[in-house]
């Protein structure tokens, strides 16, 4: 069974800025009306966010949508398992990655999501919902707690994709550019960094092949790494066909 991840750097569902990427998400299910489960933990179960997702995926893409609230509600283990198991697509929303990962681990959702991935559910999401699939992520979570005194942090993800991931690479949080700080983080780390602009995504199939999807001209994905003490940034070539994932990490060899 095919295993799929689409990590989206950022976008605006209300303006349909990720439509090209979302179309690929639907196609990966092989169904005309797939079941889509939205998990808005990172936004503290924001109802308006859920309404936008529901209107977009149910109205525009004809998905059968459902939501899994984990902050304002505490569903039973059986209910969580049922919702995740019946989803063809699991879409994770943006927000506070640190809060989300802590809640998932407390409830055992992290284990269930890994199981769903291995069972062929299409795993995707934006921002925090992009970070979560990687080993680590460059997160602005601390800005949620103290907007006047915060810094980007490194957050542990589910580990389905190797490296440290930075979403919104061409954007900023509260006036602090992502690109500059992520490169500073990579100066201190030896791992491979995968950075993705808004309206761009990295599609990974079976953990062996990948390609970059873009819904905006100029939006791209990048490898960010340290070589001979210097941080390097390579834009990943966008191809129609899938490429070996090992090529993405060849600097590590």
C-alpha positions as CSV (number, residue, x, y, z in Angstrom):
1,X,0.0,0.0,0.0
2,X,1.4,3.4,-1.0
3,X,2.5,5.7,1.8
4,X,2.2,9.4,1.2
5,X,3.1,12.7,2.9
6,X,2.5,16.2,1.5
7,X,4.1,18.8,3.7
8,X,2.9,22.3,2.8
9,X,5.0,25.3,3.7
10,X,2.0,27.7,4.1
11,X,-1.1,28.9,2.3
12,X,-4.5,30.4,2.6
13,X,-7.4,28.0,2.3
14,X,-9.9,30.8,2.1
15,X,-8.2,32.2,-1.1
16,X,-7.5,28.7,-2.5
17,X,-3.8,29.5,-2.8
18,X,-2.8,25.8,-2.4
19,X,-5.3,24.4,-5.0
20,X,-2.7,22.8,-7.2
21,X,-1.3,21.0,-4.1
22,X,-4.7,20.1,-2.7
23,X,-5.6,18.5,-6.1
24,X,-2.6,16.2,-5.7
25,X,-3.7,15.3,-2.2
26,X,-7.1,14.2,-3.5
27,X,-5.6,12.3,-6.4
28,X,-3.3,10.3,-4.1
29,X,-6.4,8.7,-2.5
30,X,-7.6,7.3,-5.8
31,X,-11.2,8.2,-4.7
32,X,-13.6,10.9,-6.1
33,X,-15.1,11.6,-2.6
34,X,-12.4,10.7,0.0
35,X,-12.9,10.9,3.7
36,X,-10.8,13.9,5.0
37,X,-10.1,14.2,8.7
38,X,-9.0,17.7,9.9
39,X,-6.9,17.9,13.1
40,X,-6.8,21.5,14.4
41,X,-4.9,20.8,17.6
42,X,-2.2,23.5,16.9
43,X,-4.8,26.2,16.6
44,X,-6.4,25.1,19.9
45,X,-9.3,23.6,18.0
46,X,-10.3,26.9,16.3
47,X,-13.9,26.5,15.1
48,X,-13.6,29.2,12.4
49,X,-10.5,27.4,11.0
50,X,-12.5,24.1,10.9
51,X,-15.4,25.9,9.1
52,X,-13.0,27.2,6.4
53,X,-11.5,23.7,5.9
54,X,-14.9,22.1,5.8
55,X,-16.3,24.6,3.3
56,X,-13.2,24.3,1.1
57,X,-12.7,20.5,1.0
58,X,-16.4,19.5,1.2
59,X,-17.6,22.3,-1.2
60,X,-14.8,22.6,-3.7
61,X,-13.3,19.1,-3.6
62,X,-16.4,17.0,-2.6
63,X,-14.6,15.4,0.3
64,X,-16.5,13.8,3.2
65,X,-15.1,15.9,6.0
66,X,-14.8,15.3,9.7
67,X,-12.8,17.0,12.5
68,X,-10.9,15.7,15.5
69,X,-10.9,18.1,18.4
70,X,-8.3,17.3,21.1
71,X,-8.0,20.5,23.1
72,X,-11.6,21.7,23.9
73,X,-12.8,18.1,23.9
74,X,-11.2,14.9,25.2
75,X,-12.6,12.1,23.1
76,X,-12.3,8.5,24.1
77,X,-9.4,6.4,22.8
78,X,-11.9,4.4,20.8
79,X,-13.4,7.5,19.2
80,X,-9.9,8.8,18.3
81,X,-8.9,5.5,16.8
82,X,-12.2,5.3,14.8
83,X,-11.9,8.7,13.3
84,X,-8.2,8.3,12.3
85,X,-8.8,4.7,10.9
86,X,-11.6,5.7,8.6
87,X,-9.8,8.7,7.1
88,X,-8.4,8.6,3.5
89,X,-6.7,11.9,4.2
90,X,-5.5,13.4,7.4
91,X,-5.0,17.1,7.2
92,X,-3.2,18.8,10.1
93,X,-3.8,22.5,10.6
94,X,-1.3,25.2,11.5
95,X,-0.6,26.9,14.8
96,X,1.4,26.1,17.9
97,X,3.5,23.0,17.0
98,X,4.9,22.5,20.5
99,X,1.5,22.5,22.1
100,X,0.2,20.1,19.4
101,X,3.0,17.6,19.7
102,X,2.7,17.5,23.5
103,X,-1.1,16.9,23.3
104,X,-0.7,14.2,20.7
105,X,1.9,12.3,22.7
106,X,-0.2,12.6,25.9
107,X,-3.3,11.1,24.1
108,X,-1.3,8.6,22.0
109,X,-2.3,10.3,18.8
110,X,1.3,10.3,17.6
111,X,1.3,6.5,17.5
112,X,-2.1,6.3,15.7
113,X,-0.9,8.8,13.0
114,X,2.2,6.7,12.3
115,X,-0.1,3.7,12.0
116,X,-2.4,5.5,9.6
117,X,0.6,6.5,7.5
118,X,1.8,2.9,7.3
119,X,-1.7,1.8,6.4
120,X,-1.8,4.1,3.3
121,X,-3.7,7.2,4.6
122,X,-2.6,10.4,2.8
123,X,-0.9,12.5,5.5
124,X,-0.7,16.2,4.9
125,X,-0.9,19.6,6.5
126,X,0.3,23.2,6.5
127,X,2.8,24.9,8.8
128,X,2.6,23.0,12.1
129,X,0.9,20.4,10.0
130,X,4.0,20.3,7.8
131,X,6.5,20.2,10.6
132,X,4.9,17.3,12.4
133,X,5.9,14.7,9.8
134,X,9.7,15.5,10.2
135,X,12.2,14.6,12.9
136,X,12.3,18.2,13.9
137,X,10.8,21.5,13.0
138,X,11.7,25.2,13.1
139,X,8.8,26.6,15.1
140,X,7.4,29.9,16.2
141,X,5.4,28.3,19.0
142,X,6.9,30.5,21.7
143,X,5.3,33.6,20.1
144,X,1.9,32.2,21.2
145,X,3.0,32.5,24.9
146,X,4.9,35.8,24.9
147,X,4.6,37.9,21.7
148,X,7.0,40.5,23.0
149,X,9.8,38.2,24.1
150,X,10.2,35.0,22.1
151,X,12.4,33.2,19.7
152,X,12.1,30.3,17.2
153,X,12.7,26.9,18.7
154,X,13.5,23.4,17.5
155,X,10.5,21.0,18.1
156,X,10.4,17.2,17.9
157,X,8.0,15.8,15.2
158,X,6.8,12.3,14.4
159,X,10.1,11.4,12.6
160,X,8.5,10.1,9.4
161,X,10.8,12.3,7.3
162,X,14.5,12.9,8.0
163,X,15.8,16.3,9.0
164,X,14.7,19.7,10.4
165,X,11.9,21.3,8.5
166,X,11.2,25.1,8.2
167,X,7.8,26.1,6.8
168,X,7.0,29.7,5.7
169,X,10.6,30.0,4.6
170,X,9.9,33.1,2.6
171,X,7.8,34.7,5.4
172,X,8.1,35.9,9.0
173,X,6.4,35.8,12.4
174,X,5.9,39.1,14.2
175,X,8.5,40.7,12.0
176,X,11.2,38.0,12.5
177,X,12.2,36.4,9.2
178,X,12.2,32.6,9.0
179,X,15.0,32.3,6.5
180,X,17.6,34.2,8.5
181,X,16.8,32.4,11.8
182,X,16.6,29.0,10.3
183,X,20.0,29.4,8.7
184,X,21.3,30.5,12.1
185,X,19.8,27.3,13.6
186,X,21.4,25.2,10.9
187,X,24.8,26.8,11.7
188,X,24.4,25.1,15.2
189,X,23.1,21.8,13.9
190,X,24.6,19.0,11.7
191,X,21.3,17.7,10.3
192,X,19.9,18.4,6.9
193,X,17.3,21.2,6.8
194,X,14.3,21.1,4.4
195,X,12.8,24.6,4.0
196,X,9.5,25.2,2.1
197,X,8.0,28.6,1.0
198,X,4.4,29.5,1.3
199,X,2.2,27.9,-1.4
200,X,4.7,25.2,-2.0
201,X,4.9,21.6,-0.8
202,X,7.2,18.5,-0.6
203,X,5.5,15.3,-1.7
204,X,7.1,12.1,-0.4
205,X,6.0,8.7,-1.6
206,X,6.8,5.4,0.2
207,X,9.7,7.1,2.0
208,X,11.8,6.6,-1.1
209,X,10.8,9.2,-3.7
210,X,9.8,12.8,-3.7
211,X,8.9,15.9,-5.8
212,X,8.2,19.6,-5.2
213,X,4.7,20.9,-5.8
214,X,4.2,24.7,-6.2
215,X,1.0,26.6,-6.6
216,X,2.7,30.0,-7.0
217,X,5.3,31.2,-9.4
218,X,8.7,31.4,-7.6
219,X,7.6,29.4,-4.5
220,X,10.1,26.7,-3.8
221,X,11.7,24.2,-1.5
222,X,15.3,24.2,-0.3
223,X,18.0,22.1,1.2
224,X,19.7,24.0,4.0
225,X,22.9,22.5,5.5
226,X,26.3,23.2,6.8
227,X,29.4,22.3,4.8
228,X,32.9,23.2,5.8
229,X,31.4,25.4,8.5
230,X,29.3,27.5,6.1
231,X,25.5,27.3,5.8
232,X,24.5,26.4,2.3
233,X,21.1,26.8,0.6
234,X,20.2,24.8,-2.5
235,X,16.8,25.3,-4.2
236,X,15.4,21.9,-5.0
237,X,14.6,21.4,-8.7
238,X,10.9,21.0,-9.5
239,X,10.2,18.1,-11.7
240,X,7.0,16.5,-13.0
241,X,8.2,13.0,-12.1
242,X,9.3,11.6,-8.7
243,X,13.0,11.6,-7.9
244,X,14.9,9.3,-5.5
245,X,14.6,10.6,-1.9
246,X,18.3,9.7,-1.3
247,X,19.2,12.5,-3.8
248,X,17.7,15.0,-1.4
249,X,20.0,14.0,1.3
250,X,23.2,13.3,-0.7
251,X,25.1,16.0,1.1
252,X,24.9,13.7,4.2
253,X,26.8,11.0,2.5
